[in-house]
Amino acid sequence: MRVLIKNGRVVDPSTGTDKTLDLLIEKGKITQIKPNIRASGAKAINASGLVVAPGFIDMHVHLREPGQEDKETIATGARAAAKGGFTSIACMPNTNPINDNRGVTEYILSEAKKNAAVNIFPIASITKEEKGKELTDMADLMDAGAKAFSDDGMPVQNSQVMRRALEYSKILNTVIIDHCEDKNLSADGVMHEGYYSYFFGLAGIPASSEETIVSRDIILANKADAAIHIAHVSVKGAVDLVKEAKRKKVKVTAEVTPHHLFLTDSLIESYDTNLKMNPPLRSKEDVRALKQAVKDGTIDVFATDHAPHTVDEKDVEFDRAPFGINGLETAVSLLLDKLVDKNVISLHRFIEMISTNPALILRLENKGKICVGADADLTILNLNKIIRVDVNSFKSKSRNNPFQDWELKGAPEMTIVGGKTVYSSSSLKNT
């Protein structure tokens, strides 16, 4: 099917484009970009007053399948992603069994091909069973379809193992995605260590737990001349370390989540377990540093760390609840409302961080850009649309999201993957 998108504001940081144009899509590829395209027989989408962006990419998602399908499946996670404006998501390896071998990677890709509305890119584990002791067969996993490596949730504590992983990643031209946490320092902590942890009587996770591993792994990556991506940065000290490493030309990139940008540890006064995540919500000073790092380019990527759990798992005492929140269906609106609409960052910078940069870091050819020959993965935005977060309307299986009833300005109107519409709001369904 041919699709013609008419009169949209096309914004593509990779080419510097920001103007009203038409796009013609044929056989899943973009074939023309210019004003006033004529294409008889093509399905027309009127994008007047809307932004047409290269498809958004979330490079940090937990899909839970295989093994934890009560929380999420590849199909439900993909539907949530499509509604949230994401055309591609990268799924972390802490499934059951863990994605540490070809069989699991191939299973994920097979299920995605059959059931996923969006592109699924598996992230394989650095070490076998995420035990931090023995490296996986990284070359074989890449051959099977893995796009990067991470022991997310169970970060590699052994420096020699991480050193070897970085050396192999250099050879394979891939990236290590690094959950930075010194488990000896975080111990049994459940929230940020500071005034509020003492006040609320909860065990704290110190900022130094994150800073220590960020520092160590920047040093190791520099020695190996390897690429390292710091996941879900949450503290000012980590931001400072990344900024200095970039100044020294270390191959380091970093991501931040909406919840770490817009929530602080003081909110845990409610003991709402939907506010429990790892890394934990941090101080106001840390939040200020994260926002500044987004503005000045120190942080490269927005990611959700979508971590779905069942209602029963979260409906327990704060100490006992699992870490993690649902994030795919609220991220884009949060970022548009709190950053773009408030002129903290430009629309161009927002799209760069949620599309262009993730595509470059994960080496996703023909994604994260709007040009002739690129994949027709597109996110169409309405910057003026007002939404109210309602977890009961989520496409995801899970409801563990702390933004219930927040009113936000800006939302996805349509998500297109390979030329096929995989999500459309009510206002565009009959276009």
Sequence and secondary structure as in RCSB ss.txt:
>XXXX:A:sequence
MRVLIKNGRVVDPSTGTDKTLDLLIEKGKITQIKPNIRASGAKAINASGLVVAPGFIDMHVHLREPGQEDKETIA
TGARAAAKGGFTSIACMPNTNPINDNRGVTEYILSEAKKNAAVNIFPIASITKEEKGKELTDMADLMDAGAKAFS
DDGMPVQNSQVMRRALEYSKILNTVIIDHCEDKNLSADGVMHEGYYSYFFGLAGIPASSEETIVSRDIILANKAD
AAIHIAHVSVKGAVDLVKEAKRKKVKVTAEVTPHHLFLTDSLIESYDTNLKMNPPLRSKEDVRALKQAVKDGTID
VFATDHAPHTVDEKDVEFDRAPFGINGLETAVSLLLDKLVDKNVISLHRFIEMISTNPALILRLENKGKICVGAD
ADLTILNLNKIIRVDVNSFKSKSRNNPFQDWELKGAPEMTIVGGKTVYSSSSLKNT
>XXXX:A:secstr
  EEEEEEEEEETTTTEEEEEEEEEETTEEEEEESS   TT EEEE TTSEEEE EEEEEE   TTT TTT  HH
HHHHHHHHTTEEEEEE S SSS S SHHHHHHHHHHHHHH SSEEEEEE SBGGG SSSB  HHHHHHHT  EE 
 TTS    HHHHHHHHHHHHHHT EEEE    HHHHTT  EESSHHHHHHT  EE HHHHHHHHHHHHHHHHHHT
 EEEE S  SHHHHHHHHHHHHTT  EEEEE HHHHH  GGGGGG  GGG  SS    HHHHHHHHHHHHHTS  
EE   B    HHHHSS TTTS S B  TTTHHHHHIIIIITTTSS HHHHHIIIIIHHHHHTT TT S  STTSB
  EEEEEEEEEEE  GGG SSS    TTTT EEEEEEEEEEETTEEEEE TTTTT 
